[in-house]
Amino acid sequence: MQSPADPGLPHTRARAVHWLATAAAVAAVAAVAALVQPEGATARPGDPLPQATGGPDPRTVDYPLECGPHGAAVTHSAQVDLDGDGRTETVAAVRCDAGGGTPPHGLYLLTARADGAVAVAETLVDPAEGMIVEELTAGDGELRAVLLAYSSPDVPRSHPDLHGEATWNWRDGRLVVDQAAPPAPPFAT
C-alpha cells in the first residue's frame, strides 16, 4: 500500500489551480457573509464602536485606598441606573496596583456631583474585608459581584478557597444587599 503523501500519485500533488480554486471559494464565502446581515442590524463596516453612555469614568476618582507607592487599579467596572432616576451610576472594583500577588478589592458606587466631578457615593465592599472581585455585572437595576476570599493565612494567595456572590438592588431609597458575600477572613491581609 502506498502512503497518501506519495508524490507518485497525481491527485496528491497541489497545483496552482487548486490554490486558486480554494482562494476563490474563500473569497465568495467572505463576500456573501459581508452582504448578509441579521434582521434589524444597523451597523455598517467602518462605523465606530458603540461607547458606554452616561456613567462616571472610574479612572478619574480618588479612591479611599492606602496603596503606598503603588497607584490604584480599576479592574472591573459596570454602568447601571440603580435608583431609576434616569442617571447612570458606575460601580468600580479597585485594588492597589502592586505588580504581584492579589491585593484585596474595594467595590465602590460612583456618582457625578452637580459640579461634574466624580465621587465615591458608597463603599459596597471594603478592602479591609480581604475580598477579591472576580466578576462584576450590572443590569435591570441590579448589581452582581462574584467574590473570592481566603479562609486562613495558610491558604496560598494564588488559590482563594472561599467563593460567593453578592447582589445589590435599590429599595426604599437606598442600595440594599440581597445576597451575602463569603465571610471575610479572620485575619488581616
Rosetta blueprint (number, residue, H / E / L):
1 M L
2 Q L
3 S L
4 P L
5 A L
6 D L
7 P L
8 G L
9 L L
10 P H
11 H H
12 T H
13 R L
14 A L
15 R L
16 A H
17 V H
18 H H
19 W H
20 L H
21 A H
22 T H
23 A H
24 A H
25 A H
26 V H
27 A H
28 A H
29 V H
30 A H
31 A H
32 V H
33 A H
34 A H
35 L H
36 V L
37 Q L
38 P L
39 E L
40 G L
41 A L
42 T L
43 A L
44 R L
45 P L
46 G L
47 D L
48 P L
49 L L
50 P L
51 Q L
52 A L
53 T L
54 G L
55 G L
56 P L
57 D L
58 P H
59 R H
60 T H
61 V L
62 D L
63 Y L
64 P L
65 L L
66 E L
67 C L
68 G L
69 P L
70 H L
71 G L
72 A E
73 A E
74 V E
75 T E
76 H E
77 S E
78 A E
79 Q E
80 V E
81 D L
82 L L
83 D L
84 G L
85 D L
86 G L
87 R L
88 T L
89 E E
90 T E
91 V E
92 A E
93 A E
94 V E
95 R E
96 C E
97 D L
98 A L
99 G L
100 G L
101 G L
102 T L
103 P L
104 P L
105 H L
106 G E
107 L E
108 Y E
109 L E
110 L E
111 T E
112 A E
113 R L
114 A L
115 D L
116 G L
117 A L
118 V E
119 A E
120 V E
121 A E
122 E E
123 T E
124 L E
125 V E
126 D L
127 P H
128 A H
129 E H
130 G L
131 M L
132 I E
133 V E
134 E E
135 E E
136 L E
137 T E
138 A E
139 G E
140 D L
141 G L
142 E E
143 L E
144 R E
145 A E
146 V E
147 L E
148 L E
149 A E
150 Y L
151 S L
152 S L
153 P L
154 D L
155 V L
156 P L
157 R L
158 S L
159 H L
160 P L
161 D L
162 L E
163 H E
164 G E
165 E E
166 A E
167 T E
168 W E
169 N E
170 W E
171 R E
172 D L
173 G L
174 R E
175 L E
176 V E
177 V E
178 D E
179 Q E
180 A L
181 A L
182 P L
183 P L
184 A L
185 P L
186 P L
187 F L
188 A L
189 T L
